[in-house]
Amino acid sequence: MKQHWRPGNQLYPLPAIMVSVGDAPENYNIITIAWTGTICSDPAMVYISVRPNRFSYQTIERTGEFVINLTTRDLVRATDWCGVRSGRDYNKFAEMHLTPVESRCVKAPCIAEAPISIECRVTQKITLGTHDMFIAEVLNVQADEKYIDPATGTFDLSKAHPICYSHGKYYELGKELGKFGFSVQKKKKK
């Protein structure tokens, strides 16, 4: 039997990402976000939802750019810290010993320690309630070579030990259960 709850967001787990913003080193900042996702394949588009009172909100609105940085087991403390501390009071890159690196297509920096950094340009802002959604086109993706299989050229995110967020807690993603289409794949004859 199921219980009935008041309407709420129960789509868990979610990616826990660090979004880097700013157009010059003196205003670089990081905001941790779980309200994020893919919305289109071609053109590649993503979204982030941000509360207007967050310090990074005004920077995203002013520059129209941001970088989504995937997080890992090694980055879990920085991910949490950047979500509970304000860029009004701290230089988050310095405090968490993270390295801002130049992006190819936007002025916002990538985080060197992230396995994947997704450079984004805002195409639309939608005011929703507690959060505003920034819809953005993906302009470039930077992938850390240490996670790329030299034989196949494919990226193996599992080697980075990615994390997710669920009901106020962070979890490391684990075991592969199948690949896309495995349920209908024909078995090879021996």
C-alpha positions as CSV (number, residue, x, y, z in Angstrom):
1,M,0.0,0.0,0.0
2,K,1.3,3.5,-0.8
3,Q,0.9,6.7,1.3
4,H,-0.3,10.0,-0.2
5,W,2.1,12.9,0.4
6,R,1.7,16.6,-0.4
7,P,3.1,17.5,-3.8
8,G,6.8,17.6,-3.8
9,N,9.9,16.8,-5.8
10,Q,10.6,13.1,-5.3
11,L,12.8,12.6,-8.4
12,Y,15.8,11.2,-6.6
13,P,18.7,10.6,-6.9
14,L,19.9,13.8,-8.7
15,P,23.3,14.8,-10.0
16,A,25.2,16.9,-7.5
17,I,27.1,19.4,-9.6
18,M,29.3,22.4,-9.0
19,V,28.4,25.3,-11.3
20,S,31.3,27.7,-11.9
21,V,30.4,31.3,-12.8
22,G,32.1,34.6,-13.4
23,D,33.9,36.5,-16.2
24,A,37.1,37.5,-14.5
25,P,39.2,35.8,-11.7
26,E,38.1,38.4,-9.1
27,N,34.4,37.4,-9.5
28,Y,34.8,33.6,-10.1
29,N,32.4,31.6,-7.9
30,I,31.0,28.1,-7.5
31,I,27.4,27.1,-6.6
32,T,26.3,23.6,-5.8
33,I,23.1,22.6,-7.6
34,A,21.0,19.5,-7.7
35,W,18.1,20.9,-9.8
36,T,19.8,20.3,-13.2
37,G,19.5,18.1,-16.2
38,T,19.5,17.4,-19.9
39,I,16.7,18.8,-21.9
40,C,17.7,18.3,-25.6
41,S,20.2,16.3,-27.6
42,D,20.5,18.3,-30.8
43,P,21.3,21.0,-30.1
44,A,22.8,19.9,-26.8
45,M,20.9,21.8,-24.1
46,V,20.8,21.6,-20.3
47,Y,19.2,23.5,-17.5
48,I,20.0,24.6,-14.0
49,S,17.5,26.1,-11.5
50,V,18.8,28.7,-9.1
51,R,17.1,30.7,-6.3
52,P,17.3,34.4,-7.1
53,N,18.7,35.2,-3.7
54,R,21.8,33.0,-4.3
55,F,25.0,35.0,-4.9
56,S,25.8,33.3,-8.2
57,Y,22.3,34.1,-9.6
58,Q,23.2,37.7,-10.5
59,T,26.5,36.6,-12.2
60,I,24.7,34.1,-14.4
61,E,22.0,36.6,-15.2
62,R,24.6,39.3,-16.0
63,T,27.0,37.1,-18.1
64,G,24.6,34.6,-19.5
65,E,27.2,31.8,-19.0
66,F,28.1,29.1,-16.6
67,V,30.0,25.8,-16.5
68,I,28.5,22.6,-15.1
69,N,31.3,20.5,-13.4
70,L,30.5,16.9,-12.6
71,T,31.5,15.9,-9.1
72,T,33.2,12.8,-7.6
73,R,33.8,11.0,-4.4
74,D,37.1,13.1,-4.1
75,L,35.1,16.3,-4.5
76,V,32.2,15.5,-2.1
77,R,33.4,17.8,0.7
78,A,34.0,20.7,-1.7
79,T,30.6,20.0,-3.4
80,D,28.8,20.3,-0.1
81,W,30.9,23.2,1.2
82,C,30.2,25.2,-2.0
83,G,26.5,24.6,-1.5
84,V,26.3,25.8,2.1
85,R,28.7,28.8,2.0
86,S,28.1,32.0,0.1
87,G,30.5,33.5,-2.5
88,R,29.6,36.9,-0.8
89,D,31.7,35.7,2.1
90,Y,34.3,33.3,0.7
91,N,36.5,32.7,-2.3
92,K,35.3,29.1,-2.9
93,F,38.1,28.2,-5.3
94,A,40.7,29.2,-2.7
95,E,38.9,27.8,0.3
96,M,38.4,24.4,-1.3
97,H,41.8,24.3,-3.1
98,L,40.1,24.0,-6.5
99,T,41.7,25.2,-9.7
100,P,39.9,27.5,-12.1
101,V,41.0,26.8,-15.7
102,E,40.1,28.7,-18.8
103,S,37.1,27.5,-20.8
104,R,37.2,27.4,-24.6
105,C,33.8,29.1,-25.3
106,V,32.7,31.0,-22.2
107,K,34.4,33.3,-19.7
108,A,33.3,31.3,-16.7
109,P,36.1,29.0,-15.6
110,C,36.0,25.2,-15.5
111,I,37.1,23.4,-12.3
112,A,40.3,21.5,-13.1
113,E,39.6,18.7,-10.6
114,A,36.2,17.9,-12.2
115,P,36.2,14.9,-14.6
116,I,33.8,16.7,-17.0
117,S,33.2,20.4,-17.4
118,I,30.3,21.5,-19.6
119,E,30.5,25.0,-21.0
120,C,27.0,26.6,-21.3
121,R,25.4,29.8,-22.7
122,V,22.0,30.8,-21.4
123,T,19.3,30.9,-24.1
124,Q,16.3,31.5,-21.8
125,K,15.3,32.2,-18.2
126,I,12.0,31.0,-16.9
127,T,10.7,32.3,-13.5
128,L,9.1,29.4,-11.8
129,G,8.6,30.2,-8.1
130,T,11.3,29.5,-5.5
131,H,13.8,29.0,-8.4
132,D,14.4,30.4,-11.9
133,M,15.4,28.0,-14.6
134,F,18.3,28.9,-16.8
135,I,18.0,26.9,-20.1
136,A,21.4,26.8,-21.8
137,E,23.0,25.5,-25.0
138,V,26.2,23.4,-24.5
139,L,29.0,25.0,-26.4
140,N,31.9,22.7,-25.3
141,V,32.7,19.8,-23.1
142,Q,36.1,19.3,-21.4
143,A,36.9,15.7,-20.4
144,D,39.8,14.7,-18.2
145,E,42.1,12.5,-20.2
146,K,42.8,10.2,-17.2
147,Y,39.2,8.8,-17.6
148,I,39.5,8.2,-21.4
149,D,40.2,4.6,-22.5
150,P,43.1,5.0,-25.0
151,A,42.1,1.9,-26.9
152,T,38.5,3.0,-27.5
153,G,38.6,6.7,-27.0
154,T,35.5,6.4,-24.7
155,F,35.1,8.2,-21.4
156,D,34.6,6.0,-18.4
157,L,32.9,8.1,-15.7
158,S,32.7,5.2,-13.3
159,K,36.5,5.4,-12.8
160,A,35.9,8.9,-11.4
161,H,33.5,7.7,-8.8
162,P,30.7,10.1,-9.5
163,I,28.3,11.2,-6.8
164,C,24.6,12.0,-6.6
165,Y,22.3,13.7,-4.1
166,S,19.2,12.2,-2.5
167,H,17.0,13.7,0.3
168,G,19.9,15.7,1.8
169,K,22.6,13.1,1.4
170,Y,25.4,12.4,-1.1
171,Y,25.9,8.9,-2.5
172,E,28.6,7.4,-4.7
173,L,27.3,5.8,-7.8
174,G,28.2,2.2,-8.2
175,K,27.7,-1.0,-10.2
176,E,26.6,-1.0,-13.8
177,L,23.4,-2.9,-14.3
178,G,23.2,-2.8,-18.1
179,K,23.7,-0.6,-21.1
180,F,21.1,1.2,-23.2
181,G,19.2,-1.3,-25.2
182,F,20.4,-4.4,-23.3
183,S,16.8,-5.6,-22.7
184,V,16.2,-6.1,-26.4
185,Q,19.7,-6.9,-27.6
186,K,20.0,-10.2,-29.4
187,K,22.3,-12.7,-27.8
188,K,25.3,-13.8,-29.7
189,K,25.3,-17.4,-30.8
190,K,28.2,-19.5,-29.6
